[in-house]
Amino acid sequence: MKIICSLGGASALLAATILANSASAASLVGTVLTPAGAPAYGAMVTVFDAAKEKRDTVYTAADGSFAVRTEFGGALSVRARLAGFEDSIVVANVGPSENSRLDLTLKHFASVDDASDALSASAFNARLPWKDVARDRPAFISQCNYCHQIGNATTRIPQSHQEWMTTLEKMEGMLAMPSAPQKAAFADVLSRGFDGKPIAAKQSYGASPELARAKVREWEVGDADTFIHDADVAKDQKIYGTDEGHDILWVLDPKSGAIEKYQLPDIDLPRGGIFSGMKLPIGVFSGKHGPHSMAQTRDGRIWITNALSSTLMCVFRRSRPCIPTGSRPPVPI
Ligand code: HEC
C-alpha cells in the first residue's frame, strides 16, 4: 500500500463476514435443546479457536440440529446461545480433519437479574417512560441514538436528574445538540426509566430456514484502544477497517484469515487531533487522524475521511509488500 496523495480536507474489535462456504478441517455436528428437551430453533452455535481470536457461528435448524465446519483444532470452546436462556458452553477436543458429535442443552437463568442482564439495550430503551413520546422520542433518537445505543449495561446505570444533566453536557462536548427543553426531558425520562431494577422481556433472533444455512466468521484485531469505525470490502475482496484509536488501516483477507495493518503517516497534531482538549473519550478518539469513513474509487484508490485531523487521505495498493510511505503528509485546509 502506498499513500500516493493527500489533500486537505471522522472491543470495535471484530470484523465479520458471512461466508457461503469455507475450506476447513474439522466438523462438529449436533443438536441444541432447551432445558425442557425441546429442539432449540435459531440458536447460535459458536466455535472459538484455542486462542479465542477467531470464531465461527452457525444457527440451528427447526429440529435443533447444526453442523459447522471449522479450520480450528485443539481444545475449542463451543457456545450455544438463544434469547431467553443461559448460554451453554462446553470445551470440545477436536483434532484436524476430525468429525465430532456435540449435543448441547441450554440452561435456565439462575436469577431474574441474570435474565434481565442478558437482554439487549433495546429492551430497556423501549420501556423509557416518555411523558410526550411523539414530541421527545424523535429528538432522543436523533441526538443520542445516532451515535450509540442507550439501555445497555454502561448507559443504563441509575443516575439522578442532576447526574443525567452532567452526562448530557458531556455528550454535548461530543457534539450532541439537544435543545435546553429536550435536555430536561431526557434527564427526566432517563432518571425515572433506568432505576437499576431487572426487567422481563421476550426477545427473538428471528429463526428462519435461511438463517440455519448461514455461517458467520469473526476475526479479532487490535487492542482495547482499537476502534474500527468503517469496514468496507474493496475490489480485491479484502476487508478494510479504519481504526480511529490508533490511526491504523487494518486489512483482512477473509479467504486466508491473514491480517495486515498499516499505520497512517504521522501528523504534527496532538492526540485527539484538532479536537484535542475537548471532552473526548479516552480510548475512542485516541488517534491524531481518527480515520473514519472510506470509499473506493474506480481507479482502486481508497479515500478516507480523517475526522480528528480534518484531512482527506487516499491509499493505494500499488505493490507488495504494501508499505505506506508517509512521504506526503496530509495538509489540513
Ligand atoms: C457524537 C456521538 C455521541 C452522541 C451524539 C451521544 N453520545 Fe453518549 N457517548 C458517546 C461516547 C463516545 C461515549 C463513551 C464515553 C467514554 O468512553 O468516556 C458515550 C457514553 C455515554 C454514556 C456512558 C456514561 C458516560 O458518561 O460515559 C451515556 C449514559 C451516554 N453516552 C448517554 C448519551 C445520551 C443520553 C445522549 C443524547 C443526548 C448521547 N449519549 C449522545 C458518544 C455520543
Residues whose N, C-alpha, C, O or C-beta is under 5 A from the ligand:
A	BS01	HEC	Q143 C144 C147 T154 T155 T167 M171 M174 L175 A176 P281 I282 V284
